[in-house]
Amino acid sequence: MTAVPALPAIPSRFGFAFSGDGRWATCLSTVQDRVTLERWDLTGPVPSGRAVGTAGDPVDRTSRPIPLDDGRVLVARAATGAGGAPAGHGTVLAVRPGGPDGPDGAAARSWRIAPMLAGYPLAGPGSPQTLVVVTVEDERHSRIWVLPHGAGPPEPVVRIPGVLSGGVWLDDGRTLALDHAGDGHRTDGIVVDLRERSWRRIWTVSDTTSDRIVACDRAARRLAVTTGGPGRAVPAIGLWSPGGGRVRFPASLNRPGRARTPLAFGGGERLLVCEDVGATSRLLIHTPADDRVEPVPGPRGVLSPPASWTGGRIHLRFSAPHQPPTLATAHRAGWSLARRPAGTAARWAGADLVELPGPDGPVEAIVYGGARWHESDRVVLALHGGPLAAWRLEFDPLFQHLAAAGIAVVAPNQRGSTGYGERHLRAVVGDWGGPDLADVVHLGRGIAERRRGTGARVREPVLLGASYGAWLALLAACRHPDLWAACVALAPFTSPASLYRDAAAPVRDRVAALHRPGGTGRDARRDVLAACGALTAPLLVAHGTRDEVVPVGQSRALRRRLLELGRTEGPGFEYLEVDDDHTAVVQAWPADLRTSVVRFCLGAGRTLVPSKERR
């Protein structure tokens, strides 16, 4: 068995939330498979974090924590049964982190809520804060509960058809705006009056759009909203004062092809916005008086919502290839990153942004391996999911593991990727496996030729794809079998038609909207099951048994077809099922899965003959 070099435990942070007064933040921290709740103090010059116990009720990746203004932490978690299936109920904890005078997790309170398949807490402004929990009861209904400040159980306030998400307070704790997905799976904005126990729609553009309420400036009674749908690759950002006229879509906020996300309002009705710029991101501040957008200088990497903007300081999540996710703070003197907790000062591999020649112009790629990456013994060409997505210049556990094993990684943002303008983005709308596949094959050939030119006997590139990228990788391996040393497919589907047939309704809607009108029927050119007889490269397929996006039956069908064609499971064909969901497999969260992928990439592959030996 191929040896895999040891790697320090890989950390991550996600699920950031901020208190309304801007003094506290919370997140979930993972090291390998261990999940910890963290609370951050934002009052000092640099944010400082600490782990928080939860009084014997552990958190997991699905837990949803928020900080309260008084320093307590509220955590909602849906219970799971055998095999990770929802148990139908959940728990909400109120934890007061310990200090010099008390143990961690002291004064914890706990409430049981049922039914609850999923849920998250929200805390209103003011004092005392209104504390609510938004729960999903089933695929058709959600409910809002109010938590008591004294003794007693949670109070069910209103049951709403559809699935709720988000949450923006419009006043001091009575009125709450939420995103609501009802029949047809489109999203609109609703308002819930907790006192009257009623709700109504306030933000909906049409029956085909997805419309969300993102932020509220309560002092100016102004909302930031978005709308997107067919014909619009990037959602538009609008400003609206309910009861004060039509929604305005400022021109400077809605430049064509710019992928922007509104984050938070600041003083003077200014709006903080995050913009994707290729594989990186940056912050912008929009001033409505003169419709002006100004960039906020920041670190090179990826900034992610949510954000807190209070007291002249901006806090949000930051990550770079060599920097695991942490809190970043923008202030008058510039930017600062939160201190690393003790014992986490590992050195991680950096990466470069490189332009590679494509068939229709340059393709930007994130490259691990330094300036001489093409001379590495093994190179992985990694394809992202989507299709309307992109690799970001951020910390990636799988890429770190591959780099530590001496494997160079080339992660391109081929046509169909976000962050490169409308033309680049829309190239694959209605043509999955067309321009993007052409880019992948062109890049593969270019990498192989460049490696041959080094004069060394190196290996052909290994294809690695996740979700949509896994399907694209399989297509490339089937159509051009001699180009690749091996292929790794994480949570693949076998064709757009089979995904449309087998997936849940929201995924089917996405396939119908982004593939081609009326094009959900079988197309042999885009069907891996029809083409896999030509696949000769070693293959690793991994899928989660609880995948809620791409059903595991897609990979099982591929395995059956390959066995029918005479492939046998072993070193040249490995099939893994992981007891986890789509995101866990696509991002290779389980350490055992990462190790399996790295071992496979190290052990598989044919050697390229140098150019001078081919003459």
Stockholm file with secondary structure:
# STOCKHOLM 1.0

chainA/1-615         MTAVPALPAIPSRFGFAFSGDGRWATCLSTVQDRVTLERWDLTGPVPSGRAVGTAGDPVDRTSRPIPLDDGRVLVARAATGAGGAPAGHGTVLAVRPGGPDGPDGAAARSWRIAPMLAGYPLAGPGSPQTLVVVTVEDERHSRIWVLPHGAGPPEPVVRIPGVLSGGVWLDDGRTLALDHAGDGHRTDGIVVDLRERSWRRIWTVSDTTSDRIVACDRAARRLAVTTGGPGRAVPAIGLWSPGGGRVRFPASLNRPGRARTPLAFGGGERLLVCEDVGATSRLLIHTPADDRVEPVPGPRGVLSPPASWTGGRIHLRFSAPHQPPTLATAHRAGWSLARRPAGTAARWAGADLVELPGPDGPVEAIVYGGARWHESDRVVLALHGGPLAAWRLEFDPLFQHLAAAGIAVVAPNQRGSTGYGERHLRAVVGDWGGPDLADVVHLGRGIAERRRGTGARVREPVLLGASYGAWLALLAACRHPDLWAACVALAPFTSPASLYRDAAAPVRDRVAALHRPGGTGRDARRDVLAACGALTAPLLVAHGTRDEVVPVGQSRALRRRLLELGRTEGPGFEYLEVDDDHTAVVQAWPADLRTSVVRFCLGAGRTLVPSKERR
#=GR chainA/1-615 SS CCCCCCCCCCEEEEEEEECTTSSEEEEEEEETTEEEEEEEECSSSSCEEEEECCTTCCCCTTCEEEECTTSCEEEEEEEECGGGCEEEEEEEEEEECCCTTSCTTEEEEEEEESSCSEEEEEECSSSSCCEEEEEECSSSEEEEEECCSSSSCCEEEEEEESEEEEEEESSSSSEEEEEEECGGGCEEEEEEETTTTEEEEEECCCTTCEEEEEEEETTTTEEEEEEEETTEEEEEEEEECTTSSCCBCCGGGCCTTCCEEEEEECGGGCEEEEEEETTEEEEEEEETTTTEEEEECCCSSEEEEEEEEETTEEEEEEEETTEEEEEEEEETTEEEECCCCTTCCCCCCCCEEEEEEETTEEEEEEEESCTTGGGSSEEEEEECSCSSCCCCSSCCHHHHHHHHTTEEEEEECCTTCTTSCHHHHHTTTTCTTSHHHHHHHHHHHHHHHHHHTTSSCCBCCEEEEETHHHHHHHHHHHHSGGGCSEEEEESCCSCHHHHHHHSCHHHHHHHHHHSCTTCCSCCGGGCHHHHGGGCCSCEEEEEETTCSSSCTHHHHHHHHHHHHTTCCSBTTEEEEEESSCHHHHHTTCSHHHHHHHHHHHHHCCCBCCCHHHHC
#=GC SS_cons         CCCCCCCCCCEEEEEEEECTTSSEEEEEEEETTEEEEEEEECSSSSCEEEEECCTTCCCCTTCEEEECTTSCEEEEEEEECGGGCEEEEEEEEEEECCCTTSCTTEEEEEEEESSCSEEEEEECSSSSCCEEEEEECSSSEEEEEECCSSSSCCEEEEEEESEEEEEEESSSSSEEEEEEECGGGCEEEEEEETTTTEEEEEECCCTTCEEEEEEEETTTTEEEEEEEETTEEEEEEEEECTTSSCCBCCGGGCCTTCCEEEEEECGGGCEEEEEEETTEEEEEEEETTTTEEEEECCCSSEEEEEEEEETTEEEEEEEETTEEEEEEEEETTEEEECCCCTTCCCCCCCCEEEEEEETTEEEEEEEESCTTGGGSSEEEEEECSCSSCCCCSSCCHHHHHHHHTTEEEEEECCTTCTTSCHHHHHTTTTCTTSHHHHHHHHHHHHHHHHHHTTSSCCBCCEEEEETHHHHHHHHHHHHSGGGCSEEEEESCCSCHHHHHHHSCHHHHHHHHHHSCTTCCSCCGGGCHHHHGGGCCSCEEEEEETTCSSSCTHHHHHHHHHHHHTTCCSBTTEEEEEESSCHHHHHTTCSHHHHHHHHHHHHHCCCBCCCHHHHC
//
